[in-house]
Amino acid sequence: MHQCSACHTKIKDSECMQCCICVAYYHCIWVATSPAQPQNLPTEVKADWLCPECRNKKPHSDNSNTPVRPSTPSNPKTNVTLRRKGPDSLLESDAGTSFNVSRSELRAIFIIQEEMRVIIEECVRDLKADLNRQLKAFRGEITGLTESI
């Protein structure tokens, strides 16, 4: 029995995969294989299998042709990202006019929205209670009519 490097629980030899670099064991579920799959895999595939950590450490391609920026840029603005819109314009209508809304105004809108939600819930609760009272009275009248008939 071995210990899974992902969940740190005991695993059987038949339900795990072993990394060829770090020699760590993993449950098949953590490495996206079915429990029956390790027995069906060829020995070459098992011998060359890499765990997620070792796979991420392995370089994916040759980076020799990648352009590199100079360590000291000649123009200090080359590393600055320019925004297309100002930070103040949070909302913009379809007509192209922008609405400047501050954080305090957004907070006030949120507070009003929450107050309206509470009021609506109270109204619905009151309406349900009123309807239940009226239905009980109506049922009583119907029961009285059926008994008299």
N, C-alpha and C positions, 0 to 999 in steps of 0.2 A: 504494500500500500504506500501511496505517495500523498503529499500535501499539495493541493491546488494553489498556484501562485496568485490567482485572482480572488478566490473566496476563502482561502486558507482552511479548507475542510479536507478530510481524507477522501481519496479517490482510488478506485480499483485500476489496475493496469489496463484492463480492457476498455475503460471509459475515459481515457485521457490521451493527450498528445504531449510529446516532449520536444522542447526546442533544441535544435542542433547547436546553438551557440551558447546560451546560458544554462542549458540542461534543466530548465524549469518545466514543471508539469502543469497542465491546464485541463479542466473539465472540457469536454467537447462542446458543451453549450456555450462556453465563454469564447470559443474560437470559431463559432458558427459552423460547426459540423454536427451531424447527427451522431448519437451514441453508437450506432451500428457501423458508421463510416470508417473509424480507424482500423477495424479488422479487414475491411474491404480495400483499403488503400495499398498501393504497391509499396514495397519496402524502400524504394528510392525516394518516394514522396515523403514517407515518414522520416527518413534520415535527413532530408533537406528542409524539413518544416521549421519555420521561424515563428516565434511568439510575437504578439503585437508590439511589445517593447523593442525587441531586436529588429523587427521589420521597420519600425519608425527610425531607428538609428542608422539603418543601411541607406547609403545615398541612392537616390532614384535614378540619377543620370549624371553624365559628365558635365560639369559646370565650367569647363575651360573656355568656352566661347561667350560666357555671360559678361556683358559690359559692367564695369565697376566705376562708381563715381569717385572723384578724387577725395581724399580725406579732408582737405581744406577747400571748400568750394570758392571759386573766384567771385561769385555773386551770392551774398548771404540769403537772398530771397528765393534761391532755387529749391530750398527745402521747405518752403512755406506753402501750405495748401490754401488757396483762395476760395471763399464761399461764394456761391452764386447769389444767394439772398442774404439780406441783413439778418442778424439774430433777433431783431425786434419783431419782424413780420412772421408771426406764427400761423396765421390763417390767411388764405387768399381766395377771393371769390372767383367765379368763372369769368367775370367781366375783366379781370386783370387788376382790379383795385385791391390793395392789400389792407388788412385790418391789423392794427397794432394792438395786441392784447398782452398786458403785463401778467406776471405771475400772481400778483395779488388779485387782479380781476378774474383770472382763471380759478383761483381759490374761492373767491366769492361766488362764482357761478356754480362750482362744485357744492358749496355749502347750501346754496339755494336749491339745487337739484336734490340733495339729500333731504332737506326740509320738506320739499314737495312730495317726495316718495313716502315719507312718514305720514304726511297729511292724507295722502291718497289711501294708504293702508288703513288709517283710522276710519276714513269715510266708508271704505269697503266693509270693514268690520261692523260699523254702525248699521249700514244697510242690511247686512246679513242678519244681524240681531233683530232689526225691525221686521224684516220679511218673515223670520221664524216666528215672531210673536203674532203677526197677522195670520200666518198659515195655521198656527195652533187654534186661534179664534175661529177661523174659517172651518177647520176640521171639527171643532166642537159644534158649530151650527149645523154642519152636514150630518153629524152623528145624531143630533137632536131631531133633525128632519126625518132621517131614516127610521128612528125609533117611533116617531109619531105616525108614520105611514104604516 
